[in-house]
Amino acid sequence: MSEKTALFPLKTVLLPGCTLDLQLFEARYLDMVSRCFKAGEGFVVVALEKGPESGTGDLRFSALGCEAQIVDFQQRDNGLLGIRVLGGRRAQVSDVEVAADGLVLAQVQWRAEAEDDNLVVAHDELETLHAALLEHPLASGLGLPPVGRSQQALAYQLAYLLPFSLDQKTHLLALDHPAERLQQITEWLEVLQA
């Protein structure tokens, strides 16, 4: 049996190609980051559905997460470690266990992405919305790469930038085809505009 991967349950969803800034102060996560640096590996962020992010008590989280690759770190003004992670591969987790230090570990099966396609005319409105979202002051400094003509990148970045619920973002992460993600986003936006 292969070695288990560390999980980081959060009340958010990390998406492939998107960034997330974390502030670490718990010993278990500081140790996890140290091990990740030494091994040149990441960890998996899973959406926390029930329980506190501190990891105490009854926790329930999604069985689907996203690999978090550490791309930057710095000591914050408050003395805590801040890291920026970039979403990598989608991860299906199983055989979850809690280590003695409270770190959650699991077997991980990496989920392949469907082949990406180029954006088409039907996606023009979504591209316009994406451009407008990137102009918002809160979007500056997110470190998002250009989407180019990629349906995959546009879908994940829209899912990241739009104020969808935790369940909605988890649903988008679970879809295997970028065109399906874009269609679902379009349908949800139409409901909001109705």
N, C-alpha and C positions, 0 to 999 in steps of 0.2 A: 504494500500500500504506500502511496506517495505521501510526502510530507504535507501537513495541513497548512492552509493559508490564513493569515490573520484577517479578521473582519472588523470593520469600523461602522457600527450601526449609528446612523444619523437621521434626523427628521428632515432629510432632503434626499434628492436623487442625483447622483453623479452620472453624467452622460458621456459617451465616447467623444473625444475631441473637445470637451469643455473643461473649464478649470473650476477649482473649488479651493478657497482659502480656509485653512483650519488653524486653530490656536490650541496648542497642547499643553496640558499641565499635569495630567495623571501619569504616574510612573509607568503603568502598563503600556500607554501609547508612546511615551518617550522611548521606552525600551524597544517597542515595535519599530519605530522609525529608525532607531540605531541599527537594528538587525536588517531592516530593508536596505539602508545605505550600504552596509557591509556586504550584503549578498547581491546588491544591484537589482533588487526585486521591488515589487510594489505590494500593496495590500488591497482588499476589496471593500468598497463602501456599499453598504446595504441600507435600504430605506427602513427606518425604525417605525413600525406601525403601532406599537404599544410599549409603554415603559419609558423611563427617563434616559437621556443620552449618557448619563453617568454610568449606566449599565448595572444598576442595582435593582433588585426586585424582579418581577415577572416581565421578561422582554419578549416581544414578538416582532420579527422583521421579515422582509421580503426574502424569498429564496433566490431571487435574481438580483445581482448587483453589478458593479462596474469596477474594473481594476483601476486603482489609483497609483499613478506613477509620480513620484516626488520630483518636481522640476525646479523648486526654489525653496529656500528656507532663510529665516532671519530671526534674530532675537527681537521681540517686540519691546516697545517702550515700557510695558508693564513687567518686563523680565521673562515673559513666557515665550516658548518657541512657537513661531508661526511658520507654517509650511503651505506651499501652493502645490496642488496635485493636478495632474492632467488625466482625464478619463481615457482609459485604454479599452481593453477587450471587455465584452459582456461576460459575466460569470454566473453560472448556475451553482448554488451552494447546497451541500448535503452533509450529513454526519457531523452536525454541529456539536462542539463541546466547549466548555469554559475552563481555561487553564487556572492554575492555583492563584495567579496574580489578577484574575478577572478578565483576561484577554479572551475574546471569543475567537475560536478557530473552526475551520470547516474544510472539508474536501471541496475542491473547485473544479468544475468542468467548464472550459472556455467555450462560449457559443460563437460559432462562425457568423459572420455578417453575410447577407445576401449581396450579390454583385451590385455595385453602385451604377446608377444611370445619370445621364446629363439632365439638367433642368430643361423644361420645355415651356412653351408659351403659357400653358395652363398654370404654371407656377409663378407667373409675373407678379401677381398681387402678394404672394408670400415673400418674394424677394424684396418687394417694396417695403413691406412691413418689417422685414429683417433689417433693412438699411435704416429705417426710422428708429427701430429699437436700439441699434448700435450708436445712434446719435444722442441718446439719452445720457445725461451726466453719470448716472449710476453704472452705465455699461463701460465707461472709460476705465482702462486698466484691467479689464478682465482677461486680456491675453488670448482672445479668441483668434484663431487663424482664419484667413479669408476662406469663404465657402467655394469660390470659383463657380464651376457649373455643377457641383456635386449635390444630388438629391440627399444623400446621406448626411453631409455636413449641414445643409440647410435645415433638415428635419431636426437633427439633434440640437442645433443652436436655437432654433425657435422654441423647442421644448424646454430648453434651459432658460431662455430669456422671458418667455411668457408666464404669467402668473397662474399656471395650471396647478391643480391640487397634487398632493403626493401620490394619490392613486392614479391620476391621469398621467403623471410623468412616469410612474412605474409601468403603466400600460404601454406607453410609447416605447420604453426601453425593451419591453417584451416582444414587440412586433419585429418580425425578421426582415421585412422588405422596406426600403426607404420610401417607396411610393405609397405604401400603406400608412406609414407615419405621416407623410404630408397630407394624405387624404383625411386621416383622423383629425389632424390639426385644423384643416379647412372646415370640417364638419363642426368641431367645437367652436370655432370662431363664428360660424354662421349662426349657431344657437345664441351666442353672446350678443350678436348684432340684431337678433330678431326682437 
